[in-house]
């Protein structure tokens, strides 16, 4: 059987190659939902959530009817009833365009450094599998949104990696043609725009390259600035550097099986960093993390907004600290790299700011070492927030950070994963004790609403083995004992902390965070 789901309409052929007429939209949608996880059991509850937004009907009955109708058109025992759900069975002789896309991009990523011309051909083949518009029969429901984002993220990655490979072989003309077209669909994609600028500059079209940069600025809110990488490309072009310095971004192989390279990576349980990445629209996560994120969104639809407002707070806090003259940052529980990482934000104000990233997730560390530590003055170590002395006395910390000079330590969205048994107050105070006078401690702590608490706090649930430990304002405020809270002088919800420092619109608060930034004075008395 042949199944194609990446185009504007699902198409299928039977074992003889004859087209299968699938006229019912509900059947095409069900097949798409199952096909993006071939062989995996998708629970009935998850299928209902992905196929229909709440409407007051009988979704269980509708699902049974959709399954019945699908079995009428599929050859053989393809749609199987499993414990608690259904799976789409495809054997080695069957074809699924999504699988071919992943295989081709894997091959291209392996070839891109040693044989970039071969990689270009493979990327073109992979991109040719997609239609316009893509994923036309994938349901447009809230439950399907994270999965759609991840699939489209794979398409975006392949496009950007193709542009990088074309730049490597100096095929500027093709980069300019393709990137211009893709930016019409995704005008806010700064990485793709930077690649276009590099190609224009390489082709001797400096004026057009800088015009593309000005176009990026025009998309932003007044007084906002593009990300650090795009700014650096523009600065190099302005300085008449014909071959502006750049290097291809590190990549993951698309196949999850190929991504299991040891290093203690566990895909049987969701990881907080990977679930958070999924909620932020990232792609460096596994099926178990995406399932957890989808479940969270079902239980609490604004879950993705909760993640975004915290990230926005962290960016504003780092901007505030850099403006206050802080040149050293220790980010504990950094999470997966994003488009605005701590060192990039800090260096908009302090060009030589030094940043040490810490996380205990092997994927964060593998990807972070490849992407974040390419810059001088940036390093990453694998360690646990619960062991402050191990972090503070680590050789990399001693080499990069001078703790006799003003330093900021960030504990953003991490202490709520520390159980009361591990004493988060003592942990926070240990970090505060290590700060020199003039140093700062930044904390954001999740305080989920009551209707969401049970889901988040269950060990083995959406946040993995430990779950979230909700705490009240007074408890979290004590983490800052001995320090002076900066304006507004108390803990507030994430969007309410210094919104004046934002470069774009601040999303409204949902009462889901307590955040604060505090300074250590010369006379501070803090218990070790």
C-alpha positions in Angstrom: 0.0 0.0 0.0 1.1 3.6 -0.7 0.1 6.5 1.5 0.9 10.1 1.0 0.0 12.6 3.7 2.4 15.6 3.1 0.5 17.1 0.3 -2.7 19.3 0.1 -4.8 16.1 -0.1 -4.2 12.6 1.3 -3.8 10.0 -1.5 -3.5 6.2 -1.3 -2.9 3.2 -3.6 -3.6 -0.5 -2.9 -1.0 -3.3 -3.2 -1.5 -3.4 -7.0 -0.8 0.3 -7.4 -4.4 1.1 -8.1 -5.7 4.4 -6.6 -8.0 4.1 -3.5 -10.9 6.5 -3.6 -11.2 8.1 -0.2 -14.0 10.6 -0.6 -14.9 11.0 3.1 -12.9 13.8 4.7 -13.2 12.2 8.2 -11.5 9.1 6.8 -8.7 11.1 5.3 -8.2 12.9 8.6 -8.2 9.7 10.7 -5.6 8.2 8.3 -3.4 11.3 8.6 -3.5 11.3 12.4 -2.5 7.6 12.5 0.0 7.8 9.7 2.2 10.4 11.4 2.9 7.7 14.0 2.9 4.5 11.9 2.8 1.3 14.0 2.2 3.3 17.3 -1.0 2.8 19.2 -2.9 6.1 19.5 -5.5 6.0 22.3 -9.1 6.6 21.6 -9.0 9.7 23.9 -6.1 11.1 21.9 -7.8 10.4 18.6 -11.0 12.2 19.7 -8.9 15.2 20.9 -7.0 15.4 17.6 -9.9 14.8 15.3 -12.5 17.1 16.9 -12.6 20.2 19.0 -15.2 20.1 21.8 -18.7 20.5 20.2 -21.1 18.8 22.6 -21.7 15.8 20.3 -20.8 12.1 20.9 -17.1 11.9 20.0 -16.8 8.2 20.9 -19.6 7.3 18.5 -18.1 9.5 15.8 -14.7 7.8 16.3 -16.3 4.3 15.9 -18.0 5.5 12.7 -14.8 6.9 11.3 -12.9 3.7 12.1 -15.6 1.6 10.4 -15.6 3.8 7.3 -11.8 3.7 7.1 -11.8 -0.1 7.3 -14.2 -0.2 4.3 -11.6 1.5 2.0 -8.3 0.1 3.3 -6.9 -3.2 2.0 -6.1 -6.0 4.5 -5.7 -5.6 8.2 -4.2 -2.2 8.1 -6.3 -0.4 10.8 -5.9 -2.4 13.9 -7.8 -2.2 17.2 -5.3 -2.2 20.1 -5.6 -2.0 23.8 -7.2 1.4 24.4 -6.9 2.6 20.9 -5.9 2.0 17.3 -2.8 1.7 15.1 -2.1 1.9 11.4 0.0 -1.1 10.4 2.4 -0.7 7.5 5.0 -3.4 6.6 8.3 -3.1 4.8 6.7 -3.3 1.4 4.4 -0.3 2.1 5.2 3.3 1.3 4.6 6.4 3.4 5.9 9.7 2.2 6.6 11.0 5.7 9.0 8.0 6.3 10.8 8.7 2.9 11.1 12.4 3.9 12.8 11.5 7.1 15.1 9.0 5.4 16.1 11.5 2.8 16.8 14.2 5.3 18.8 11.8 7.4 20.9 10.9 4.4 21.4 14.6 3.5 22.5 15.4 7.0 25.0 12.7 7.0 26.4 13.8 3.6 26.3 17.6 4.1 29.8 18.1 5.5 31.7 15.6 3.3 29.6 15.8 0.1 27.4 19.0 0.2 26.4 18.6 -3.5 25.0 15.2 -2.8 23.2 16.6 0.3 21.6 19.3 -1.9 20.1 16.6 -4.2 18.8 14.7 -1.3 17.2 17.8 0.3 15.5 18.6 -3.0 14.1 15.1 -3.2 12.8 15.4 0.4 11.2 18.8 -0.2 9.6 17.5 -3.4 7.4 15.2 -1.3 5.5 18.2 0.2 2.5 19.8 -1.4 1.1 23.3 -1.4 -0.5 23.8 1.1 1.1 21.0 3.1 -0.7 18.6 5.4 -4.0 19.5 3.9 -6.0 16.7 5.4 -4.4 16.9 8.9 -7.1 18.1 11.3 -6.9 21.8 12.2 -7.8 21.1 15.9 -6.2 22.3 19.1 -5.2 18.7 19.9 -3.4 18.3 16.6 -1.6 21.7 16.8 1.6 20.5 18.5 1.9 17.6 16.0 1.3 19.9 13.1 3.9 22.3 14.4 6.5 19.6 14.7 5.8 18.3 11.1 6.0 21.8 9.7 9.1 22.4 11.7 10.7 19.4 9.9 9.9 21.0 6.6 11.3 24.3 7.8 14.5 22.6 9.0 15.0 20.9 5.7 14.6 24.2 3.8 17.1 26.0 6.0 19.6 23.1 5.8 19.3 23.0 2.0 20.0 26.7 1.9 23.1 26.2 4.1 24.3 23.4 1.8 23.8 25.6 -1.2 25.8 28.3 0.5 28.6 25.8 1.1 28.9 25.2 -2.6 28.5 28.9 -3.4 25.2 28.4 -5.3 24.1 31.9 -4.3 21.5 32.1 -7.1 19.5 29.1 -5.9 19.6 30.3 -2.3 18.3 33.7 -3.3 15.5 32.2 -5.4 14.4 29.6 -2.9 14.8 31.7 0.4 12.9 34.6 -1.1 10.0 32.3 -1.9 10.1 30.6 1.5 10.2 33.9 3.4 6.9 34.9 1.8 5.4 32.0 3.8 7.5 32.6 6.9 8.6 36.2 7.0 9.7 36.1 10.7 12.2 33.3 10.1 15.4 35.1 11.0 17.7 32.2 10.3 16.4 31.8 6.8 16.6 35.6 6.2 20.2 35.6 7.4 21.0 32.9 4.9 19.4 35.0 2.2 21.5 38.0 3.2 24.6 35.8 3.1 23.7 34.7 -0.5 23.0 38.2 -1.7 26.2 39.5 -0.2 28.1 36.5 -1.7 26.6 37.4 -5.1 27.9 40.9 -4.8 24.5 42.4 -4.0 25.3 44.1 -0.7 22.6 46.7 -1.0 19.9 44.0 -1.4 21.3 42.1 1.5 21.0 45.1 3.8 17.6 45.8 2.4 16.5 42.3 3.5 17.8 43.1 7.0 15.8 46.4 7.0 12.7 44.4 6.0 13.2 42.2 9.0 13.3 45.2 11.3 10.2 46.6 9.7 8.3 43.5 10.8 9.0 44.1 14.4 7.4 46.4 17.0 8.8 49.9 17.4 12.3 49.9 19.1 12.5 46.1 18.8 15.7 44.5 17.5 16.3 41.3 15.5 18.1 38.4 17.1 21.9 38.5 17.7 22.8 36.2 14.9 21.0 38.3 12.3 22.5 41.5 13.7 26.0 40.0 13.4 25.4 39.0 9.8 24.2 42.6 9.0 27.2 44.1 10.8 29.7 41.9 8.8 28.0 42.8 5.5 28.0 46.5 6.5 31.7 46.2 7.2 32.3 45.0 3.6 33.2 41.4 4.7 32.4 39.7 1.3 32.6 36.3 2.9 30.8 36.9 6.2 31.6 34.3 8.9 29.0 31.7 9.4 28.7 27.9 9.9 25.9 25.5 9.4 23.7 24.8 12.4 24.0 21.4 14.0 21.3 19.0 13.2 19.5 16.0 14.6 18.8 13.0 12.4 15.0 13.0 11.7 14.5 9.3 12.7 14.1 8.9 16.4 15.8 5.5 16.2 18.9 7.2 14.7 18.8 9.9 17.4 19.3 7.3 20.2 23.1 7.6 20.4 23.4 6.5 24.0 24.4 9.3 26.4 21.7 8.2 28.8 18.8 9.5 26.6 15.5 8.0 27.8 12.5 8.2 25.5 10.2 6.1 27.6 9.4 9.0 29.8 8.7 12.7 28.9 11.5 15.1 29.7 10.7 18.6 31.1 13.1 20.3 28.8 11.7 18.5 25.7 8.1 19.0 26.7 8.8 22.7 27.2 10.6 22.8 23.8 7.5 21.2 22.2 5.2 23.8 23.9 7.4 26.6 22.5 7.0 25.1 19.0 10.5 23.4 19.0 11.4 20.2 17.2 14.0 18.6 19.4 11.7 16.2 21.2 10.3 12.7 21.0 6.9 11.2 20.5 6.5 10.7 24.3 7.2 14.4 24.8 4.8 15.5 22.1 2.1 13.2 23.6 2.7 14.8 27.0 2.5 18.3 25.5 -0.8 17.4 23.7 -2.2 16.0 26.9 -1.3 19.2 28.8 -2.9 21.4 26.1 -6.1 19.2 26.4 -6.2 19.6 30.2 -5.2 23.3 30.1 -5.4 24.9 26.7 -3.2 27.9 27.5 -0.3 25.6 28.4 1.8 26.8 25.5 1.1 30.4 26.5 2.3 29.6 30.0 5.7 28.4 28.5 6.0 31.5 26.3 5.4 34.1 29.0 8.1 32.5 31.2 10.6 32.6 28.4 9.7 36.2 27.7 10.3 37.0 31.4 13.7 35.4 31.3 14.7 37.4 28.2 13.6 40.7 29.9 15.4 39.7 33.1 18.7 39.1 31.2 18.3 42.4 29.3 17.8 44.2 32.6 20.8 42.6 34.2 23.0 43.4 31.2 21.9 47.0 31.3 22.8 46.9 35.0 26.4 45.9 33.9 26.3 42.2 34.7 28.9 40.5 32.5 28.6 36.9 33.8 25.6 34.6 33.8 25.0 31.0 35.1 21.8 29.6 33.7 20.8 26.5 35.7 18.2 24.3 33.9 18.8 26.1 30.6 16.6 23.8 28.4 17.0 23.3 24.7 18.5 26.2 22.7 16.1 28.7 21.2 16.3 31.6 18.8 17.1 34.0 21.7 19.5 32.3 24.1 20.9 34.0 27.2 24.3 34.9 25.7 22.7 36.4 22.6 20.4 38.6 24.7 23.1 39.6 27.1 25.5 40.4 24.2 23.2 42.9 22.7 24.3 45.1 25.6 27.5 43.5 26.8 29.3 42.1 23.7 31.8 40.1 25.8 29.3 38.7 28.3 30.2 35.2 29.5 27.5 32.5 30.0 27.6 29.1 31.5 24.7 26.8 30.7 23.7 23.9 33.0 21.2 21.1 32.4 20.8 17.5 33.4 19.0 16.3 30.2 21.4 14.5 27.8 19.7 15.8 24.7 19.9 19.4 26.0 23.6 18.9 26.6 24.4 17.2 23.3 22.6 19.8 21.3 23.7 22.7 23.4 27.4 21.8 23.2 27.1 21.7 19.4 25.1 25.0 19.1 25.7 27.2 22.1 29.4 26.5 22.8 30.6 27.5 19.4 30.9 31.1 20.8 33.9 32.1 22.8 32.9 32.9 26.4 30.1 30.3 26.4 30.2 26.8 27.9 27.8 24.1 29.0 28.0 21.4 31.6 25.7 18.5 32.5 24.7 18.8 36.1 21.7 18.8 38.4 20.2 22.0 40.0 20.0 20.0 43.3 23.8 20.0 43.6 24.9 23.6 43.7 28.3 22.9 45.0 29.1 20.5 42.2 28.1 23.2 39.7 29.9 26.1 41.4 33.1 24.1 41.9 33.1 22.5 38.5 36.3 23.1 36.4 34.3 24.7 33.6 32.7 27.1 36.1 36.0 28.1 37.6 37.5 28.6 34.1 34.7 30.8 32.7 33.1 32.5 35.7 34.9 34.7 38.2 32.6 34.5 41.3 34.5 37.4 42.9 32.9 39.6 40.3 29.2 40.5 39.9 27.4 37.5 38.5 23.8 36.5 37.8 22.5 33.0 38.5 19.2 32.1 36.8 16.9 29.4 38.3 14.2 29.8 35.7 11.4 27.3 35.5 13.5 24.7 37.4 12.8 24.8 41.2 9.2 23.6 40.8 10.8 20.3 39.7 12.6 20.0 43.0 10.6 18.1 45.6 10.2 19.4 49.2 12.3 16.4 50.3 15.3 17.9 48.4 14.8 21.3 50.1 14.5 23.9 47.3 14.9 26.7 49.9 18.3 25.4 50.9 19.3 25.0 47.2 18.3 28.5 46.3 20.1 29.9 49.3 23.3 28.0 48.4 23.3 29.7 45.0 22.6 33.1 46.7 25.4 32.5 49.2 27.8 32.0 46.3 27.0 35.3 44.7 29.4 38.2 45.3 28.0 41.6 46.4 26.3 43.1 43.4 25.3 39.7 42.1 21.7 38.7 41.2 19.5 35.7 41.6 16.6 35.2 39.1 13.8 32.8 39.9 10.6 31.8 38.1 8.4 29.2 39.7 5.3 27.7 38.1 2.1 28.0 40.1 -0.5 26.0 38.0 -4.2 26.6 38.5 -6.1 24.2 40.7 -7.8 22.4 37.7 -4.3 21.7 36.3 -2.4 20.8 39.4 -3.3 17.1 39.6 -2.2 16.5 36.0 1.1 18.2 36.5 2.0 16.9 39.9 1.5 13.2 39.1 4.9 11.4 38.9 5.2 9.9 35.4 2.8 12.3 34.0 3.4 15.1 31.5 6.6 16.2 33.3 8.1 12.8 33.7 9.2 11.1 36.9 9.0 13.9 39.4 6.2 16.1 38.3 5.7 19.8 39.3 5.6 20.9 43.0 3.3 23.9 43.2 4.2 26.4 46.0 2.7 29.7 47.2 4.0 33.2 47.0 5.3 33.2 50.6 7.3 30.0 50.2 8.9 31.1 47.0 9.7 34.6 48.4 11.8 32.9 51.1 14.1 31.6 48.4 15.3 35.2 48.1 16.1 35.5 51.9 19.0 37.9 52.4 18.6 39.5 49.0 16.9 42.7 47.8 14.1 42.2 45.3 14.3 44.6 42.4 11.4 46.7 41.1 8.5 46.1 41.6 10.0 44.9 44.9 7.8 41.7 45.2 7.0 38.5 43.4 4.6 39.0 40.4 3.2 36.9 37.6 5.7 36.6 34.7 4.2 39.1 32.3 3.9 41.7 35.1 7.7 41.9 35.7 9.1 44.9 34.0 7.0 44.8 30.8 8.7 48.0 29.8 11.8 46.0 28.9 9.9 44.0 26.3 10.8 44.5 22.6 7.4 43.1 21.5 3.9 42.7 22.8 3.7 41.1 26.3 1.1 38.3 26.4 -1.3 38.6 29.3 -0.8 36.7 32.6 -2.7 33.7 33.7 -1.6 33.6 37.3 0.7 30.7 36.6 4.1 32.0 37.7 5.8 33.7 40.6 8.9 35.5 39.4 11.5 37.8 40.9 15.0 39.3 40.4 17.0 40.1 43.5 20.4 41.7 44.2 22.9 40.7 46.9 24.0 43.7 48.9 27.4 44.1 50.5 25.8 43.6 54.0 23.7 40.6 53.0 23.6 37.7 55.5 22.7 34.4 53.8 23.0 31.0 55.2 25.1 28.6 53.2 
